[in-house]
Amino acid sequence: MKQGIHPDNYRLVAFKDMSNEDVFITKSTANAKETIELEGVEYPLIKLEISRTSHPFYTGKSKLVDTAGRIDKFKNKYAKFNK
């Protein structure tokens, strides 16, 4: 490894999967605006949309995504340009 290019301010950070409320703790240098208390210890909190506990590749389950609402919203927004 090259010397002097890696950060040295690693600390324990809690990552929370917002889709299933799973929380795991690992070392990170990521900046966090919120904190969470787990087992009497306060950790910086990083919120995730998806993690290993909710990703279809790891769980083997697919997740239904509402794309119809987004497509209709897009069409309505740009309908004025079709005139």
C-alpha positions as CSV (number, residue, x, y, z in Angstrom):
1,M,0.0,0.0,0.0
2,K,1.1,3.6,-0.6
3,Q,2.0,5.4,2.5
4,G,0.2,8.7,3.4
5,I,-2.9,8.3,1.2
6,H,-5.3,6.5,3.5
7,P,-7.3,8.2,6.2
8,D,-6.3,7.6,9.8
9,N,-9.5,8.8,11.5
10,Y,-11.5,5.6,11.5
11,R,-14.1,5.2,14.2
12,L,-17.1,3.0,15.0
13,V,-20.2,4.1,13.0
14,A,-23.7,2.6,13.0
15,F,-25.3,2.0,9.6
16,K,-29.1,1.7,9.6
17,D,-31.0,0.1,6.7
18,M,-34.2,2.2,6.5
19,S,-36.1,-0.4,4.5
20,N,-36.0,-3.0,7.3
21,E,-34.6,-1.1,10.3
22,D,-31.5,-3.4,10.5
23,V,-28.5,-1.7,12.3
24,F,-24.9,-2.8,12.0
25,I,-21.7,-1.3,13.4
26,T,-18.4,-1.1,11.5
27,K,-15.4,1.3,11.3
28,S,-15.8,4.2,8.9
29,T,-14.6,7.7,8.2
30,A,-18.0,8.8,6.9
31,N,-19.4,12.1,8.2
32,A,-22.6,11.7,10.2
33,K,-25.1,14.4,11.2
34,E,-27.2,12.1,13.5
35,T,-26.4,9.7,16.4
36,I,-28.0,6.6,17.7
37,E,-27.6,4.9,21.1
38,L,-27.1,1.1,21.0
39,E,-26.6,-0.9,24.2
40,G,-25.7,2.2,26.1
41,V,-23.1,3.5,23.7
42,E,-23.7,6.5,21.3
43,Y,-22.6,6.1,17.7
44,P,-22.7,8.4,14.7
45,L,-25.5,7.2,12.4
46,I,-25.5,6.8,8.6
47,K,-28.9,5.9,7.0
48,L,-28.9,3.5,4.1
49,E,-31.7,2.8,1.5
50,I,-30.5,-0.7,1.0
51,S,-27.9,-3.0,2.6
52,R,-26.9,-6.7,2.7
53,T,-30.0,-7.5,4.7
54,S,-32.5,-6.1,2.2
55,H,-30.7,-6.4,-1.2
56,P,-32.4,-8.9,-3.5
57,F,-29.1,-10.5,-4.4
58,Y,-28.4,-11.5,-0.8
59,T,-31.9,-12.2,0.3
60,G,-33.1,-14.1,-2.8
61,K,-36.4,-12.0,-2.8
62,S,-37.3,-9.4,-5.3
63,K,-38.8,-6.1,-4.2
64,L,-41.8,-4.5,-6.0
65,V,-40.9,-0.9,-7.1
66,D,-43.7,1.5,-8.1
67,T,-42.5,2.7,-11.4
68,A,-45.9,3.5,-12.8
69,G,-46.3,6.5,-10.6
70,R,-42.9,7.9,-11.6
71,I,-43.6,7.4,-15.3
72,D,-47.0,9.1,-15.1
73,K,-45.4,12.0,-13.2
74,F,-42.7,12.3,-15.9
75,K,-45.3,12.3,-18.7
76,N,-47.4,15.0,-17.0
77,K,-44.4,17.2,-16.4
78,Y,-43.2,17.1,-20.0
79,A,-46.7,17.0,-21.7
80,K,-46.5,20.8,-22.2
81,F,-43.6,20.3,-24.7
82,N,-45.7,18.1,-27.0
83,K,-47.9,20.9,-28.1
